[in-house]
Amino acid sequence: MSKVHLQHFTPVTPTLSRRAVLKSLSTLGLAPLLNACVDSSSPASGAAPGIDESQQPPSSFKHGIASGDPYARSVLLWTRVTPERDADITVHWLIAADPELTEVVDSGSFTTDAGRDYTVKVVAEGLQPQTHYWYQFRAGDATSAVGRTKTAPTADAALDQIRFAFTSCAYYSMGFFNAYHGVAQRDDLDVVLALGDYIYEDGGDEPLATPFAFGRYMEPAHEIVSLEDYRIRHALYKTDPDLQAAHAAHPWICTWDDHESANNSYTTGAADHTEGEEGSWTDRKRAAIRAYFEWMPVRDEFNPNDRDLHLYRRIRYGDLLEFFVLDTRLEGRDPQAADSDEAAQPGRHMISPAQENWLLDGLRSTPVRWKIIAQQTMLSQLFVSPGNPFSFDSWDGYVDQRNRLLDAFAGDDINNVVVITGDIHTAFCCELTKDPTDRDAYTPESQGAVGVEFVCPSITTQGLPPVVAEAMRLSNRHIRYAEGALETGHGYVVVTATPERCEGQWMYSLSVLTQIKQEREGAVWGVNDGETRLTRG
């Protein structure tokens, strides 16, 4: 793409005061966290030489901005421009070392059109490691809000601390995204991980899609199946002010679960996909993936619609931690088991043999202190009664492969494994052990664990009632903490990693049915370096 340098942007004198602009941004939840807005010092308008913008229709940036997949020297930037009519749109972008956007370090232009749903994805390069940057987009006279991002440290950086949040399960019609507001307000995060169910595919005719909170209607009103459907649903989510604010405040690392395509999906189908009546699964899956890569801040080099590419990937943060981001949904997963006997059969896969080997080889070879496995469904056992799993869609439906992973975690060449998980809409903190019922081999908070698992609550999706979550904890001795979710109990987890300890704090919104933005601090659990047992923070 062609470069557009700073001198090609002509500053304009704003017609609104800085206070007025901040007030308008505050309606999007952006002003408290961006530390800057467009003012007379911002390089906000002006055409690049050789580009005739007079033929472009007026445009806007109503779907916000985002950044993702941070590396030490680059980061992906995302937006979506909304033109008044169909036409090719040239969007200019820049990234700067200061909130006022005067110290520009990279810039360029990107031409988008209806073929990619007017989304824009560019990679800003030439950046410094572990450094905050600010970025902005412009199309004609329209400018986006200013976003803030942060690069990863270099692989050899000696670090004292990394702090990240992780989220999952945001059902639009079930409530307000107050938890995203909490994420946006934090100034202490290096990165945010989204572990799936970023959108839901249900239509308005589904009982759970009836708005729990005022005005939270699904668009389109039917279950999404086609490329256009998935695009519209992503667009709906990206209009939420709290989600926009969370994206504008931090870089994100994203992976999908089932609802980005269809409920209980697997490689060759989904429990809630009717072949023929809802088209072919192959076409539907490709449409869901295409829309995801158009609308999410994920590098295109991980798009499995392209041959030999895959969503699973590694992102390293110095000598302290490495994220192993899995795809446990669409890559290699067998259909869900019908019963416990089928679930225990050898050869069943949650992830492909190739992804399994990639994961275990990476865990063995990485020199970092903490190995963070970012994935979707609970790895820990969750029984409603002895031998009776809560769900065969989780790793309880793929016992043989889970046992191989746990055996590997127990080996001398892998240590300090922390699994972070979403999906179940309920907060759990677990010790990983092959058989939690074996009282000779495993004693909670003492011996027999091979790693730990932090499970985040949902952003809004209804979880297990608190009394059920507590009953699960009492009947599953490896589960050290549980908290259910009805109106309260929704939120996210903040993980702080140091050379000595990796610790998670559960954070909860006071409500999802009203736009109350306050949150409460939940439990703190962690694991010390070289140990596999959980201790309270």
N, C-alpha and C positions, 0 to 999 in steps of 0.2 A: 504494500500500500504506500501511497505517497506521504511524505512527511509534511506537516504544517507547523512551521516554527512560530515562536512567540511573536515575532514582529508581524505576522500575518493576522493576528487578532487585534482589532482596534477597540481600545477601552471606550465604554460609553458612560456618560453621566446618568446615574439612575434617577428616575422620576419619583421614586419612593425613598423615604429615609431608611437608614439601617434598621431602626426600630420597627418600622412598618414591614420591612422584608422579614425580619426575624419573627414578627408576629404571624405573618402568613406562613412561614416555615413551621411554626409551632403547631399549626393545625394539622400538619403531617407528622408531628412528633419528631422533627428533625433539628429544630433550633437548639435544644439544650446540649446536643452532642457533637455538632459539626464544627464548633469553635470558629466558624467563619461562614459568611454568606456572600453573595455577589454584591460587590460595591464598586466604587469608581476605580479601584486598583485592580479589579479582576479582569483578565483578558477574555472578555465575554462575547464579543461579536466581531463581525468582519469576515469577508470572504477570502478564501485562499486563492492565490493567483491561478488562473487557468480554469477556475470552476465557476460556471454561470449559475448562481443560486437564484436568479430572478425567475427561473422557470419552475422552481420547486414550490409546492403548495405550503402554506403555513403549517407549522407542526408544533407539537408539545411533547413533554416528557412525563406523562401522567402515571407511568408505571415504575417510576423511581430509577435507582441506580444500584449497582452492586459490584463487589470484587470477590475474587475467589482463587483457589489453588495457588496460594502464595509460595513462591520460591525465593531463594536468597537474592536473586538479581532481577526478578520479574514477577508480575502479578497480572491476572486476567481482569479486565474491566468490562462491565456489562451495562447496557441500558436498552430501552425500547422507545422508539420515536413514534408518535401518532400523527400521521399527516391528515389533512382535511380531505384529500382525495388520493387515489392510487397514483404513485409515481416513484421513480427512483429518488432516494433521499440521501444526500451527502451529509454525514454527521462528523463534526470535528471533535477531537478529544485532546485533553492534555492532563498531565500529572505533574505535580509540583511538590517541592520540599517544604512549602509553607502553606498555611490555611488561606492566605490571600492570593495564592496562585501566581505569585510573581517570580518564583525561582523554579521555572519549568525545567524538568529533566527529560521528558519525552513527550511527544505529541504526534498527531497524525490525523488522517481522515479515513472514513469507512463508508462505503456506499451500500445502503440496504434497500430492500424492496419487499413486495408482498410475498415473494417466494420464500423468504425467511421470516415472515410475519413482522417485518420492520424492526427486528431485534438487531443489536449491535454487540459484537464481542471482539475485543482487541487485547493484545498482550503488550503491556508497558514494560520496557526493557531498560537496561543500563542503570538499575536501581542499586541502592546500598542495602546490605543485609540488616535485618532486624531494625527497620526504620519506618516511622510513620510517613505517609504521603497523603496528599489531597488531590482529588481529580474531579473533572467536570466534562460534560458533553455540550455541544452546541449544534443546532440545525437551523440555518437562517437566523431569525431574530430570537429564537427560543433557546434558552439555556436550562440545563438541568440543575438540580441542587448540587451542592458540593459534597462529595463523599470522602471518607477517610479510610485508608487501608494501611496494612503493615506487612512488610516482607518477612520471610522466615530468616533465621540466622544461617550462616554457612555451616556445612556439615562438621567442620572441625572446631566450631566455637565452643568454648567452655562456659556453660551457663549455670547461673545460680537458681533460676526459676523460669518456668513457663506456665501460664495460666490460660485455660480455654474453657468454653462452655459447650455443652452439647444438648441438642433438642430433637424432638420427634413428634409426629402425630398432631397435625393442626387441621382439625375438621372445621371448615369455615362456618357452617351453619350451627355448630354446637356452642359457639360463644366468641367473645372478643379475644383478640390475640394480645392480652395484657402481658403475658410472659415475654413476648418479643420486645415489648416496651422495656421490661426489666433488663433484657440483654442489651438493648440499645443504650440504656443509661449508664452501663458499666464502662468505666474508663481503664479497667485493669486487665482486659482480655487481649491476648495475642491473636486469637483466631476463634471462630465459632464452627462447630461441626453439626451438620444436619444429617440425621441418620435414617431419614426416610419418612414416607407418608407426609411429605411437604404439601401435597394436594390430596384430595379424595375424589374418587371418580363417580360417586353416587349422584343421582339426579334428585330433583325436588319431589318426585313421586315416592321416594324411599322414606320410610317412617323416620329414620334417624336424620334425614336431610331437612325435615321440617325445622324451621329456625327455633333454636332454644333461646336465642337472644334477638332483640328487636332489629329487624332489617337485614339479617344475615341469610339472604337467599342465595342458593346455588345458581350459577350461570354456566352453561345452559341449564335449563330446568330438567333435562333428561340425563340419564347415565351417559357419560362421555365414552365414545367409541372411535370416532373419526379423528383425523388430524385437526380439523377445524374445531371439533369439540375440545380436544386437549388444549389447544391454543387459547380458546376462550376461558377455560377453567384456570389456566396459569395466569391469564390476564386479570381475572377476578381477584386472585390471591395477591397479585402484585399491586393492586390498588389499595390494599390495607395499609393504613398509615403506620401502624406499629411494626409490621413486617418491613415496610420501606425503611423505617428508621434503623432497625437492626441491621439491615444490609448496608445502609449508608455509614454505619459506625465502625464496622469490622469486616475483615476478609472472612469468607466462608469456605469450608471444605464440605462438599455435598455428595451423598450417595442416595440411592432410592431404595424403597421397600416395595410392597405390592400395590399400594393405592395410587402410585404414579402411573400404573397401567391398569390392573384390575385386582379385585380382592383375591387373596390367596393364590397369586400367580406363581408359576414355575416356568421352566424353560420352554416347554411345548404347549402350555395352556394355562388356564386359571379356573379356579372353582366357580367363579362368577362370570365366566365367558361361555356363551352358547355358540358353538361353532355353526356357521351358516346363518343363523338368525341374527347374530351380531357380526357377521363377516368372518373372515379367517383370523385366527389368532396371530399368524405371522404378520398380516397387514396391521392389525391393531397394535401389536407390540412395536412394530417399526414406527407407527405413527406416534405412539406414546414416547418412545425414545427420541424421535426427531423433535417433538415439541419440548421435551425436557432439555435437550441440548440447545435449543433456540432460546429458552427462557431462563435457564439457570447459569450461574457463574462457574461453569465447569469447562476446562480446556477441551477443545475438540479432539485432541489426540487420544482421548479416552472414550470416544463415541463408538459403541459396539455395532452401530449400524454400518460402520465402515469395516471392511474385511480385516481380520486379525487384530482388531483393537478391543479393549475391554475397560470397564469402568473401574475395576479394582486397581489400586495404585498405592505407592508409598510417598510420604512427604516427611522429610526429616527436619528436626529442630535441634541443630547442634549435636553436642555429645549427650544431651539430656533425654530426649525422647524421639521416637519415630512413630508416625501414624501409619498403620496398615489398614487401609480403607477397603472393606470387602464389598462384593456384590453377592449377597446370599439369596437373591431373588430370581434373576433372569439368566444367570450364567451357570449352567450345570446342575441346577436344582431338579431333582426328581419330583413327581407328584406326591402330595401329602399321603401319608399312610392311613389305612382304614382302621387299624387297631395296633395294640402294642406288639403283637407278634410280627406284623409287617414292619413296624418301625425299627425293630431290632435286627432285621435281616441284613447280612453283610452286603456290601456293594451299593447301598443307598447313599446318595450324595445331596447335601445341601449346597455345596460348591463343587465345581469340577475338580478332577484330579490335578489338572494343570494349576488351578488357583490354590488348591491345597498345598501342592509342592512349592509354589511361589511363596506362600505364606510361611511355611515351615523353614524353607531355605533362608528367607529373609530374617526370621526370628533368630536363627542360629548365627547368621553372619553379621548382623548389625552390631556395632560396638556401643550403641547408646545405652543409657541407664534403664529407661522405661520403654517397654514395647506396648504401645497403645493399639489394640485391635478394635477398630471402629466398625461396627456391624449392626444388624437389624434385629433379629429375634433372639430371645433368651438362650444363652448357651447353658446356663445352669438348669438343673432339673426343677420342674415345678409340678408337684403331684397334688391332686385333690384328695387322693387316697393312695395307699401303697400300690405302686405299679400302675396307677391310673393317671396319666399326664393330663394337665389342663388343656394342652393343645398339641396336636401333631404337626401344626404349621411351624412350630419352633424347633430347636435342635432336639427336643424329645422325640421328634419324628424321624430323626436321622442319627440313631444311637451309635452305630458302628463308626461313622466318620467322626462324631464327637469324641468317642473314646480314643481314636488315633490322635486327635489334637491334644487331649488331656494327657495321654501317655507322653507325647512329645514335650508338653509343658513341664512334666515331671523330670525330664532328663537333665543331665548336668550342663548341657550346652544351651539351654534356654532358661532365663530367669526373669523376674520382675515383669510378669505379664499382667496387664490390666485391660480387661475387656469392657468397652462401653457400648451400651445397647439401648434401643428404643422399643417401638412396636406395641408393647402390652399396656400402655396408657397408665401404668402404675409404677411407683417408685419401689425399687428393690436394691439391696446391696448384699452380695453373695460371695461366699468362698467357693472356688471351683474345685470340685473333687469328683472322682469317677463314680463313686457309689456313696452318697451321703448317708445311706442307711447302715453301712458297715461300721459298727461302733468300735471295732478293733483297729480299723485302718484310718478312721477319721474322727477327730474330736474338734468341735467348733472352737475357733479362736485359739487353737492349740497346735494340732498336728494333722497332717494328711491332706491339706489343701495344696493345689499346684498353681494357683493364681487367684485373682479376684475379679468380680464383675460389678460395675456400677450400671444401674438401669434407670433411665430418666423417666419422670412422669410425662404425660402428654402436654402439648400446648393447650388444647381444648377438648380432645376426644374423651368421651366418658370411659373411665377405668373401672377397676374393681371397687365396689363399695369398701369403705375403710374397715368394716368388721370382717369382710371376706379377706382383704389383704392381710389383716392381722392373723386370721385363722391360717392362712397360707404360711405365714412366717412360723407360727407355732408348730405346724405339722411338717415343715421342711427345715431340718436343723441347720443346714448350711446357709439358710437365708438369715442374715443378721439384722436386717432392717427392712421394713415394708411400710408403705403409706398409700392408701387408696385415694381415689379421686371421684368426687361428685361435682358440686360447684367449686369447692376448694380442692386442693391436692393436685392442681395442674401447675406446671412450671418447667424448670430446666435444672441442669446440674453444672456447677462450676468446679473444675478440677485444677488443683495446684500441684505441680510437680517440682520438686527440688532434688538435689542429689541424695538427700536423706529419706524422702517420703513422697508418696503420691496420694493425694487426699481429695475426696469429693465432698462438696457441700450441696445439698438439695435446696433449691429455692422455689417458693410457691407463691402464686398470685392469690390475692384475697378473694377474687371472684373471676368467673368467666362470663357470667350472665349480665354483668354491668360493666361499665368502663372505668371501674375503680383501678387505678394504676399502682396502688401500694402492693408490696409483697412482704412475705415473712421468710426469715431464715429457718431452714429445716435442719435435719441431722447432718453431722459431719462424721464420715468414716474414712479410713485410709489404711495404707499398708506401708511398712517401712522397707527400706532398701534391703534386699537379700532375704526378705521374709515372704510368706504366702498367707499369713493370717491377718484378718481384719482387726483393727482396733479403733475405738472411738476417738474422734478428734477433740 
